[in-house]
Amino acid sequence: MFGQRPLWRVRSEVASVQDRLWDRIDPYVAAEGIELDDIEILGGGQIVRVTVDAEAPIGVDLIAELSKGIGRLIEDDDPFSGSYTLEVSSPGLERKLTRANHYRKSIGRDVKVKSFAPIEDDRNHQGALVTADEVGFTIEVNGTERKFRYEDVSSARTVFVWEKGARPGKDA
């Protein structure tokens, strides 16, 4: 979604650089039919991790092409003093949930949520994501729904669940 900013909570110099990079990179990847999913700046600016997503799987060749273009955009902006490593990838099977859109796209999946304050005597929650909107989301834990506001969540991610299938030569 063009222009949809992450749910970054803390305003800082890093967040300011992330915002500037978002403004440069988002239109570029959108023109390719790709969604800018996340930008992380780690190690004091030594690693820039850009995550992109699309309806169809994103191949290695497209990731390489996007990486070159994103690298040029970052160099033009020159937000870092010194060298950095650019990592461009798709979200993968398990992903961090940092924007309302991430939650909406993950409805029906299992998620792990850490809340800042205890909810029902616990800060760690795992269950199926039931709903998500611009304010918060709901997960089902052991048949009970728990509602969260994004601002009350310290971290959240999807959990890939391996479905056990019948073993070859064994009855199902």
N, C-alpha and C positions, 0 to 999 in steps of 0.2 A: 504494500500500500504506500503509494508515494506520499511523503511528508509526514507519516505517522512516527512521532518520536518515541523512543523507549521510555519506560517508567523509571528513569534514573531519579534517585531520591536526593542525592547530595550534590549540591552545586559546588564545583571546584574548578581549578585550572584544567584538570583532566577532562571534566565534563564539558568545559568550554571548547577544548580541542575536539572532543567527540562531536559536539554540535556542529562545529565548523566542517569537520570531515563528513558528517551526515549530509549537510547541505550540498557538498560537492559530489559525494559518491552516489547518493540516492537518485538524482536525475540520470546519471550515467547508466546505472544498472537497470533502472526502470525503462530506459530507451531500448534495452536489450530484452525486455519482457521478464526481467528478474526482479525479485523483491529484496531490498536491503533489509536483512533480518536483525543484525546487531553489529556494533563496533565496540571492541574492548581495547583499552590501552593498558598494557601490563609492564611491569618492570621499569617504571619511571619513563616510559616512552620507548623502551628498547624493543617491545613487541607490539605490533598493531594487528589485532585479530578481527577480520571482517567476515561475517557470516551472511551468506546469500541463500535465498530459497526460491522455489518456483513450483508450479503445479506438477510439472513433469520432472523426472529425475534430471539432475544437472551432472553432465559428464565431465571428465577430467580435462578435455580440450577446452570446454567453455570456461571452466574454473581458471585454467592457465591464461586464457584470453582476458578474462575479467581481471585477473591479478595484474597483468601488464598495464591495463588501462587505469586501474585503481592506483597502482604504483605511480603512474605519471601524474594523476590528480593530486596525490599526496606530495609529490616532489614540487609541483607547481605552488602548492600552499605552503610548503616547508615549515610545518608546525613544530618540528623537533630539532633540538640541537644535537648533532651527532648522528650516528647511524642507527638504524632500526631494522627489525625483521618484519616483513609483511606476510601474514598468513591469511589466505582466502579459502573458505571451505563452505560446505552446506551443513545444515544442523546435525544430520546423523540420526541414529535411532533414539538416543536419549539427548534431550536438549534442555538448556536453561530456558525458563519462562521469564522474560523481562518486559514484555509489552502485552497489552490487552489482546492484540491480534494473535500472539503466541498461544495464549490461553484458549481463545476461540477456536483456533486450528487444532487444538489438542483435546477438545471435548470428546469424551468416551474413552480416553486413555487413562492409565494409572499415572498418578503424580505423587511426588514427595514434596511436602511443603514444610518450611520452618517459619514459625511466627515469632515476632519480637517478644510478645508476651504470651503466657500460657492461655490456651483455649481448651476448655474442659480438662484442665490440669496437665496439659501437655503442650510443648512447643514444636514437637515433631508429629507430622500427620501424613498418612498415606492413604490414598483411596482413588476412586474413579472421578474424574472431572466431569461434572454434570452440566454446569452453566458457566458462562463468562460474559461480562459486559464491560463498559468503560469504567465502572467503579470497583468491581470485584468479581469474585467467582465462588462457586459452591462445589465441594467434593462430597462424595458419599463414602463414609467410613463405617463398616459393619452395619449397613442398613440405615444409618443416621446421616442426615445432611449437615455439613458444617459450612458456614458462610464466612468468607474472608474479604476484607478490603485490601486492595493492593498495598496500600501504605502500611498495613500491619504485618506484611510478609517480608522476612529478611532474605529468603531464597525459595525458589521452586524449580522443579525440573520434572520432565516426563521420565517414566520408568519403563524400560522395555521388558515385557514379560514373555519368556519362552513358553510356548504352548507345547505340552508334551503330546506327541503323536504316538500312534501305535508303532511298535518296533517291528521291523521286517521279520516275518515268520511267526509272529505272536498274534494272538487274538486281540482285537481292540477292546 
